[in-house]
């Protein structure tokens, strides 16, 4: 049995990049929701922050769903 180390390394690199991107997106969503909390205590509207947070969460869900699709298919 021969292991293709270059292919294994590229899969590891791609998965690392995608993982960091998903964590970053989820973090942006959390930050957007925290902006809503701080804006509500000040009496301001945070519609843009909440919309951005929901968009980040939707992008995370879509990426996870696509990853599951790739595994199953």
C-alpha positions as CSV (number, residue, x, y, z in Angstrom):
1,X,0.0,0.0,0.0
2,X,1.3,3.4,-1.0
3,X,0.1,6.6,0.7
4,X,-0.2,9.7,-1.5
5,X,1.2,12.2,0.9
6,X,0.6,15.2,-1.4
7,X,-3.1,14.4,-1.7
8,X,-3.4,13.8,2.1
9,X,-1.7,17.2,2.7
10,X,-4.0,19.0,0.3
11,X,-7.1,17.5,2.0
12,X,-5.7,18.5,5.4
13,X,-5.0,22.1,4.2
14,X,-8.4,22.5,2.6
15,X,-10.2,21.2,5.7
16,X,-8.1,23.5,7.9
17,X,-9.0,26.6,5.8
18,X,-12.7,25.7,5.7
19,X,-12.8,25.1,9.5
20,X,-11.1,28.5,10.2
21,X,-13.6,30.2,7.8
22,X,-16.6,28.6,9.4
23,X,-15.4,29.5,12.9
24,X,-14.8,33.1,11.7
25,X,-18.3,33.3,10.2
26,X,-19.9,31.9,13.3
27,X,-17.9,34.4,15.4
28,X,-19.2,37.3,13.2
29,X,-22.7,36.1,13.8
30,X,-22.2,36.1,17.6
31,X,-20.7,39.6,17.4
32,X,-23.7,40.8,15.4
33,X,-26.1,39.4,18.0
34,X,-24.1,41.1,20.8
35,X,-24.4,44.4,18.9
36,X,-28.1,44.0,19.1
37,X,-27.9,43.6,22.9
38,X,-25.8,46.8,23.3
39,X,-28.0,48.8,20.9
40,X,-31.1,47.8,22.7
41,X,-29.7,49.0,26.0
42,X,-28.8,52.4,24.4
43,X,-32.2,52.7,22.7
44,X,-30.9,52.4,19.1
45,X,-31.9,50.0,16.3
46,X,-29.5,47.2,15.3
47,X,-31.4,45.9,12.2
48,X,-28.2,45.7,10.1
49,X,-26.2,43.9,12.8
50,X,-29.0,41.3,13.3
51,X,-29.5,40.8,9.6
52,X,-25.7,40.3,9.2
53,X,-25.7,37.8,12.1
54,X,-28.5,35.8,10.6
55,X,-26.7,35.8,7.2
56,X,-23.5,34.5,8.8
57,X,-25.5,31.8,10.6
58,X,-27.2,30.9,7.3
59,X,-23.9,30.7,5.5
60,X,-22.6,28.4,8.3
61,X,-25.6,26.1,8.0
62,X,-25.3,26.0,4.2
63,X,-21.6,25.1,4.4
64,X,-22.3,22.3,6.9
65,X,-25.2,21.0,4.8
66,X,-23.0,21.0,1.7
67,X,-20.2,19.1,3.6
68,X,-22.7,16.5,4.7
69,X,-24.0,16.2,1.1
70,X,-20.4,15.7,-0.1
71,X,-19.9,12.9,2.5
72,X,-23.1,11.1,1.8
73,X,-23.0,11.4,-2.1
